[in-house]
């Protein structure tokens, strides 16, 4: 129930997000797609480059990730 409420609030707040925040969200989602497309059998492993990318985004948007 709490997840549904958070989802509805996120949808209502979406028009008020800044363009930079949307850009960061888009970058994270694209990065997740790249990681998941890797042809690695078994569990997906993050590389050091993946970790660096997420750390940089967290520094720019601490409340985002």
Secondary structure, DSSP 8 states (H G I E B T S, - for coil): -HHHHHHHHHHHHGGGS-HHHHHHHHHHHHHHHHHHHS--SSS----HHHHHHHHHHHHH-TTT-
